[in-house]
Amino acid sequence: MTSTVGRVVAALERRYPPELAADWDAIGLVCGDPAASVSRVLFAVDPVMSVVDEAMDLRADMIVTHHPLFLRGVHSVAPITPKGRVIHALIGHGIALYCAHTNADHARPGVSDALAAACGLAKTTAIDPPGADVGTGRIGDLDEAMSLGELGTRLVIELPGTEHGIRIAGNLEQPVRTVAVCGGAGDSLLELVGDTADVYVTGDLRHHRAQDFLMATGKALIDVPHWAAEWLWLPDAASTLEQDLGADTVATSVSTIDTSPWTTHVGRSQ
């Protein structure tokens, strides 16, 4: 027994309503006939060729990614560009592609909820708008305070490993109880967490923004790999899709291919 592309899209959009997406985003069905049969769906962070190859190896009929394939308008999808080759491969092999980006970020449970759970947070509210149930980022209290170093170690265990690694700004011995998180790139929320959180966990923190935050607040920062933080959502999304449609109707797989752009970390001992 199989489902269809249209039924998978409907199930995803009940969990991650399109109206929750930012107005600049490009979410939804990129390619695929809504009436086409779907027996296996592959979940991944990025719609890149290695993920398409994995889908073909698995004989998946559909891919669901967090990041959009076309975030900006294009004039051509000819297979002379990397994204053009991706779309041609998808259509040529009858594989549908659906993207759930900021709608999955803002929904509950969504991307930041998965990162919050990895930190050990059970109850959270949104960072923006403050105190809301749905929205950007999450903030909450740990059951018991732990040191900043212990939280960093926990994240090393919970997150998939990458060459990027985890970076920490702050005294490793300082206690942290209130934790703010944002999956993906979250330095736009720094001003909203400085007065409320002991530590902010997010990715793609820029030098000057992080430095200004540290000098102004004295609070801690943990910079986690963008890909790894968002990957945490994939197993949850796959599991809920099977629950919504029935595991005997659609099977799911989660890609473990590290599609982060960083491939090597070169460091030196202190």
N, C-alpha and C positions, 0 to 999 in steps of 0.2 A: 504494500500500500504506500502511495506517495502523496505528497502535497503539491502545491503549485507556487510559482514565484509570487503571484498575487497574494496568496494566503500567508506566505512568509512575511511579505512586506506589511500586510495588515497586522500581523502579530507583533512585529517589531515596532510599528508605529503606535500600537496601544501601550507598549512599555516605554517608548521614547517618542512622545508626540512631536511631530514636526514643528508645531507652534512654539516649542521651547527653544528652537534653534535661534542663534544670533542672525540678524538680518543680512550679514555679510557672508554667511555660510553657504555651502553647496552640498546639501544632503539629499538623500532619496535614491531612487532606482536610476542607475547610470545606464545600464543596458540589460536586456533580457525581456522576453515575452511574458507578461503576467500570467498567461494561460499555460506556460511551459511547466512540465513536471519537475519536481524537486524531491530527491530522496536523501541527498546529503548536502549540508551547508558547512563551509569552512569559514571560521572567524579569524581575522587577522587585524593588525594595527594599520598596515600600509598596503595600498593596492599597487604593488610592484611586481615585476615579472617573476621573481623567485616565488612569490605567493601564488601567482597564476600557475606556475609549473607544479607547485605542490597540489593545487586543486586538481590539475589534470591527473597527477599520479594517484590521487585519492578517488578519482572519478566523481568529484563533487560537481553538482549542478549549479551551485550558487556560492558566491563569496560575500561575506558581510565584513566590511572594514570600518575602522573608526575614522581614519583620515579620508577625505574626499580624493577622488582621482583628478577632477578638474575644479580647483578652487577659484580659478579665474576663467573668464571667457576665452574660447579658442576659435580660430578660423578654420582649422583643419584637424582631422584625426588620422591623417595619412600615416602609415607605419614607417615614417622617417624620423620620428622622435620617440623617446622612451615611452611616453604616455600613449602615443599613437600606436606603438607596437603592443602595448598592454590591451588597448581596446580592441584591436584586430584579433589578438589571440583569444580574448574572451568571446567575442562574437563568433569567431571561426570554430571554436570548440563548444559553442552552445552553453557558455557559463554566464549566468547573470551576476551583476555586481550591484550591491546596495551599500550606501554609506550612511552611518549614523554618527555624527560628529558632535556639535555642541548640544544637540537635543539629547544625546546620551550623556554628555557632561552634566547637564542641568537636571535631568530626570532623577527620580529616587525610586529604587536604587540605580545609581549610575556610576560613571567612571571614578568620581571623587569618593563615592561611598566605598568602592573597592580598596582605594588607597587608605581611607580612614580605617577600614577593618584591618588592613595590614599593619597599621600603627597600634592597633589594640583598642580603637574607639568603638564603643557600642551604640551610643546615642549622640547624634550630631544635628546641627542646623546648618543652613547655608551661610557662607560668608557674605555673599551679595545676591539678593538683598539680606541684610543682617537679620538673623533669627527665623528666616523663612524655611519652609519644608523643602522646596525645590529651589534651585538657583545655582550660582557658581561657587565651587569650593565647598568645604565642610569644616566645621569647628566643633570640638567637644572635649570632654575631660576623660582622661584615663581613669580606670578604677583605682589605681594607686600610682603615685608619682614614681618616676624612674629617672635615672640620670640621662643626660643628653647622649652620652656614649652608649648606654644600653639601648636607647631608642634607635640609634644608628645601627647597632649590631642586629637588632630585630629586623630592620628593613633590609639589611644585607641578606638575611635568611629568607624573608618573605618575597622579595623581588627577584625576578629572573636575573641571572648574572649578565652583565655587559662589560665591554671594555671601558666604558665611560666611568663606571664605578660611582660611589656615593661620596659627596663632599659635605663636610660639616663646618659651620662657622659658629664658634662659641666654646665655652669651657666644657669639656666632656664630663666633668664631675657635677655640673650644675643640675639641680632637679627640674624636671618638666612635668607638668600635669595637664595643662590646657594646650591642645595641639590643633593647629590649623593645617589643612591640606588642600591642594588643588592638583589634580592630575594634569599632565602636560605642562604647558608653559604658564606660570602663574605669578610673575612678578608685577603684573598689573594690579594685584590685590594687596600689595605690601602695606599700603596706607591703611587698609581696613583691618589688618590683623595685629599691628604693632602694639595697640593698647590692650588687647584681649588675650593673645596667645603667648605661651612661653616659648614656643618653637613653631616655625612655619616650614612645612614640608612640601616642596614643589620642584619643578624642573626648569631648565633654561634660565637660571638666574643670571642677570647681567652684572658685571663688575660694579659699576657706579651705583646702580639701584640697590644692590646688596650692601655695598659699603655705607651708603646713606642710611639705610634701614638700621644697620648695626650701630652706627654712631648715634642715631636719634633715639633708639629704643633700648639698647643693651640686651635685646632678646636674641634667640638663636635661630639659625637657618640650617636646613638640611636640603641640599640640592640633589635630587634623584634623577636618573636617566628618564628623559621624556618617554621613550618607547617602553621602557620597563614599567613605569607607573601606569601607563594606559593599558598595557598588556593585562594587568590584573583584572580588568573588567571583562575580558574575553570569556573566561570560563563561566562567569556568572551569566553573561548574555546568552551563551550557548545552552546552558542548563535551563534557563527560563524559556527559551524557544522550544526545547523539547517538551517541557511541561505544558506549554500553551497549545502546541500542536499534537503532542503525543509522540513518544519515542519510537513507536511502531510506525509512525507516519513520516517523520523526518529524523535523520541522524545528524549529529553535529561533530565537528572536529575543531580543535583549536591549534592554530599554527604556532610552532615554537621557533620559527626562523627569526633571528634577530635582524630586523630591518632598520636598526639604528644606523645613521650615517657613519658613526665612529667605529673603526675596526681594530685599532691598536691603542694601548695606553703605555706611554713611555714615562717612567718615573725614576726617582733616585732615592736612596735611603737617606734619612736625616742624619 
